[in-house]
Structures are given as structure tokens and as C-alpha cells.
Amino acid sequence: MDSYPVLLTAQEAADILRVSRWRVYDLISQNVIPVIRFGRQVRIPRDKLWDLIQAPSPANPVRSRDGG
């Protein structure tokens, strides 16, 4: 992740997540992906996106090595 800029465009975030740019905008509108706004432009903090990817969720539970 360190090879990416500190602030990502929607397209860069889409490439990382392997989804469409429009899906990223949809997630932004649902407040799933945090952004910094510069007028009409949005930038996604790289570290926040990485935290989101690694965060446990009902669809992606984190399990310990013993399976529990």
C-alpha cells in the first residue's frame, strides 16, 4: 500500500478494491469509505482505506488460529 499516494482518487481506490469507480462513489455516499473533499473533488486517505479493508465485518469475520 505504501507505493500509493497518501490521498487516493476514486479510480485508485477502485483499482485497489477491484471494483468499479462508480461502486467506490456509492460506498462514499453510504459513508462506508471516508473522504476528504476539495470542492467537488474527493480524495480517500490511503490509511483509512487500508483500515477499512482490514476491519472485521459480518461478511468478513476475523478468526483466531484455533478457529474460534
N, C-alpha and C positions, 0 to 999 in steps of 0.2 A: 504494500500500500504506500510505502514511502516514496515510490517513484512518481506518484501522482501529486499534483499541486495541492496546497493546503485548502483551497476553495475549489470545488468541482462544479462544472457546468452540469446541467441535467443530462446531456449526452454522455459525459464522462461517467456520471453515476449510473446511467443505464448500461453502459459498457461493463462496468464493474459487476452490476447485479444481473447482467444478461437478460434484461427486459427492454421494452421499448421506451423511448424518451417520453412518450405520452403516458405510459404507466408510472414513470417517475413523477410527472406532473400530477397525476391522480393521487399518488401517495403523499405528495406535498400538500395537496388540497385537503387531504384527510388528516393532516398533521402527524403523519407517520414518520416522514423524513423532515428534520428541522432544516430551515434555510435562513440565509441572510439575504435581505432584499436591498438592491441598489436601484431604486426607481422600479421599473418593470422587470429588471433582470433579477434572477435568483441564483445564488451560489450555495452549494451544500458543503458544510465543513467536513473535510475528509475524516477527521477523527470521530465525529458524530455518526457518520455513515458506518464506519468500522464498528463502533459501539453497537449500533443497531443490528448489524449483521451477526455479531457475536452474542447478542442478548437472547436469553431463553424466552420462548413463547409457547403457547399451547400447541402450535403446529411444529415447533422445533424444540422439544424439551431437552434440557441438558441432563445427562445421566452420569452417574459416577461409574467408575470402572467395575464395581461389583454388581452393576445392573440396577441399582436402586435409586 
